[in-house]
């Protein structure tokens, strides 16, 4: 794998939640396949030993009514793996040359174990200063002038949630941006009538940033998988 492909993969779920060392180990277990236009990645109703992440290019997803839906690099950032169901609900065909990362599904249980361990460590050790530092390293916040940072942090509201509680729901209007101070959440996306878990997030990570930059409805459901303390910002907080 070249560095540019690794950077793309590291930005996708669930790899974005892994430490650099864990990501390197997991990425080595998979393979990037360069496919020509017209290549079939997987077939509808088939069972697949691998999960697939689109890194570059564009796919057509064909359902049982032979209707086509495009799947782009932007969709990879939103949904993670392409149609990660057993059996597949659609066929995936390259509309143009594509780079696709294939990872055995058996390896994903190892990712879950790594993320659970990271969540436990983060919950026990993440200080206020550390979560603020991690927040400021995200693209949404890294260009905020230093003079505005202190005022912004004062606007954070706190929300306590219990394990199993739904924090945001796909399709609802966006209201808050959330920062996980302690705890862990799972992210679920409904696509083609099925719900797929696409990410696990832990202390120091954030979600719901679309509420700060657009009026689009929520593109995923987020549920607490442990008791959480969340920091929240509204669009008005961010713009003032």
N, C-alpha and C positions, 0 to 999 in steps of 0.2 A: 504494500500500500504506500502511496506517496503521501507527503505531509498534507497536501490540500484535501485529499479524500479523508484522511484521519480527522482533520479539523471539522469537516462537514459531519462526519459520523459522531464526533464527540458532542456536537450540538443537538443531536436527536435523542428522543426518549427511548430507552431508559438510560442511555450512556452518559447523558449530561449530568446525571446525579452521582456518577461514580468518581472516585478519586482518580488522579492521573495514573497512578500505579495500577489500580484495579482495571481501569479502562484499557491500558496497554495489554494486560494479560487476557482480558476478554476478547479484545479485537483480534488478537492472534489466533483465536479459536475459530474465527470465521474467515470468509473469503469474499473479495470484491470481484464480481463478474462483469465484464464489459460485453454488453449484448447489442447486436445490430438492430436497426429498425425492423419491426415485424417479428422479432423473437418472442416466444411464449415463455413467460416467467413461471406461471402456474396456471392450472386449468380449474374452472368452476367444478365444484363437488369433489375435487381431489383432496386427499390427505397428504400433508407435506411435512417432511422431517425438519425443514428449515423455516425460519422467519426471514422476511425480506425487507430491507430498507432502501428506498430509492435515494441515491446520492446526487446524481445528475441525470438530466434527460426528462422524458415525459412518457407516462404510461396511459394506455386506454384500459379501463376496467369495464368488462362486458358482463351484464347480468343475464338471468335466465330468459329475459324477454329480448335479448340481443340489443339492449340499449347500452350505449357507450357513455362512460363518464371519465373525464381526464383526471389523472393523478400526477401532480407536479412536485417539484422540490419543496414548494411552500406547504403542500399537503403533508409531506414527510415531517415538517417541523410541527404541524398541528396534530397529526394522527400517529406518528411513529411508524411502526411496521405496516406494510401494505396488507390489508384484508387478513389480519392475523387470526383467522378462525379455522376450526377443524370441523367439517370440511370447509374448503374455501367457498365463499358465497358468490364470487365473480371470477372470471378469467382475467389475467393481467398480461397485456401485450405491449411491447415497446412501440410507441408511435414514432420515436426517433432513437438514435443510439443512446444507450443508457448505461450507467454504472450502478450496480445493485449489490448491496452487502448482504450476504447470506450467512446466517448463524444458526447452528443446530438448536432446536427448541430445548433440548436437554440442558444446554448451557444457561438458559434463562432462569432456571431454578437457582443456579449459582449466583446470578445477578441479584435475585431476590434476597438471598442470604447476605450478600455483601451490603445491600442497601439497608437491611434490617440492623446489621451490626453498626453501620454508619449512623443510623437514626438513634440507636442507643447511646453511642459515644457522643454524638452531637448534643443530645438532650441533657447529658450529664455534664458536659464541659463548655457549652457555648455561652459565653458571657455577652452582656449587652453590647460591649464594644465590638466583639467579634461579629455579631449578626449585623451591626451597622456597617462594619467594614465590608462584609460580604455583599450587603445591599448596594453599597456605593460602587462595587466592582461590576455591577450588572449594566448592560448597555443603556437601560432606561435612565439611570442615575449618574453615570460617570461624567456627563458633561454639565451637570448642575454647578453653577458658581459656588465656591466655598462659602461665600457670605450668605447664601440661601440655605445651606445644609442644616444648620442648627435650627432655624425656624421651621424647616420641613419636618425634622424629627419630632419637634414639639407638637405637631399636628396629628401624629399617629394616635389612633384610638386603639384600645385593647379589647379583644374578644376572646373569651374562654369557650372552648367547644369540647364535647365529650366524644369518646371513641364511637364511631358509627354515625356521627352526625353529618348531614349534608351541609356543606358550607356554601357552595354555589351550584346551580343546576344548569345544564346545557339548555340553551334557548331563552333563558331569562335575561332581562336587561342587565347590563353591567353597572355596578354601583361602586364597589370597592376594589382596590388593589390590596393584596394580602402578603404579609411577610411572616414566615413561620419562625417564631421565637423559640418555642419548644414543641416537641411532638412530631408527628408524621402524618401525611395525607396520601391518598391515591387519586389518580386522575383517570376518568373514564369518558370515552367518546362513543356515542351511538352513531353507527353508520350501517346502511343497508339493513336496518331493522334489528341489528345486534349491537350489544354494548361490549366494548373492549377496553380493558385497562391498558393505558398507554404510558403511564409514568407513576413513579413513587417519589415524593418529595419529603425532605427532612428539614430539621432546624437549620436556619440560615438561607433557605431557598424561598422563592416567592412565586406567586401565581396571580392571575387576574389582571395583568398589566394592560390588557386591551381596554379596560374601563377608564384608563387614564389618557388614552390616545385616540379612541374612536367611540362611536355610538353603536357598534355592532353588538348583537346579543352574545351571551356566553357560548363559546365553542366546545365546552367540556363540562362535565360534572366533577366536582371535587368533594371527596369524603374523608373525614378524619379517621385514621386507622389507629390512633392513640389519642389520649387527652392532649389538647393543644392550647397554647397561648399564641394568639395571632395579633400582629400589628396591622392596622387598616388605614388606608388613605383614600380620599375621594378625588375625583378629577379637579374639583374646586381647590382642594388642599394643595394639589400638585401645581396648579397654575398660578396661585396667589404669589 
